[in-house]
Amino acid sequence: MREVINISLPSPTVKTIKKAVKDGNYISTSEFFRDLLRSWQESQLLIELDKSREEIKAGKGKILKSLKALK
């Protein structure tokens, strides 16, 4: 199910997005924001992964031998 979200942006930002769509970098404004969201989610995942690695290095993490150990 899709939902509509309305946002307010400064004119220069809107022009930048419209230019990216017009230049063919994105199919639509929605696709621009979906790509932006995917990039943000990936960066959040990498941050969490780095935190986990640091915990393991500090001896605070737990290395699982199988997926069953998650339960």
C-alpha positions as CSV (number, residue, x, y, z in Angstrom):
1,M,0.0,0.0,0.0
2,R,1.3,3.4,-0.9
3,E,0.7,6.6,1.0
4,V,1.2,10.2,0.0
5,I,3.5,12.5,2.0
6,N,3.6,16.2,1.3
7,I,6.7,18.1,2.1
8,S,7.7,21.8,1.9
9,L,11.0,22.6,0.3
10,P,12.9,25.8,-0.6
11,S,12.6,26.8,-4.2
12,P,16.3,26.2,-5.0
13,T,15.9,22.6,-3.7
14,V,12.8,22.0,-5.8
15,K,14.7,23.3,-8.9
16,T,17.5,20.9,-8.2
17,I,15.1,18.0,-8.0
18,K,13.2,19.0,-11.1
19,K,16.5,19.3,-13.0
20,A,17.6,15.9,-11.9
21,V,14.3,14.4,-13.2
22,K,14.4,16.5,-16.4
23,D,18.0,15.4,-17.1
24,G,16.9,11.8,-16.9
25,N,18.6,10.9,-13.6
26,Y,15.3,9.9,-12.2
27,I,11.9,8.9,-13.7
28,S,10.0,11.1,-11.3
29,T,10.2,13.2,-8.2
30,S,8.9,10.3,-6.2
31,E,11.7,8.1,-7.5
32,F,14.2,10.8,-6.5
33,F,13.0,10.6,-2.9
34,R,12.8,6.8,-2.9
35,D,16.4,6.7,-4.0
36,L,17.3,9.3,-1.3
37,L,15.6,7.1,1.3
38,R,17.3,4.0,0.1
39,S,20.7,5.7,0.4
40,W,19.8,6.9,3.9
41,Q,18.8,3.4,4.9
42,E,22.0,2.0,3.6
43,S,24.1,4.5,5.5
44,Q,22.1,3.8,8.7
45,L,22.8,0.1,8.2
46,L,26.5,0.7,7.7
47,I,26.6,2.8,10.9
48,E,25.0,-0.1,12.8
49,L,27.4,-2.5,11.3
50,D,30.4,-0.4,12.3
51,K,29.0,-0.2,15.9
52,S,28.6,-4.0,16.0
53,R,32.2,-4.4,14.8
54,E,33.5,-2.1,17.5
55,E,31.5,-4.0,20.1
56,I,33.0,-7.2,18.9
57,K,36.5,-5.7,19.0
58,A,35.9,-4.5,22.5
59,G,34.8,-7.9,23.6
60,K,31.2,-6.8,24.2
61,G,29.6,-8.5,21.1
62,K,28.6,-12.0,20.7
63,I,29.6,-14.0,17.6
64,L,26.8,-16.4,16.6
65,K,27.7,-19.8,15.2
66,S,24.3,-20.2,13.5
67,L,21.1,-18.3,12.9
68,K,19.4,-20.5,15.5
69,A,21.5,-18.6,18.1
70,L,19.4,-15.5,17.4
71,K,16.4,-17.0,19.2
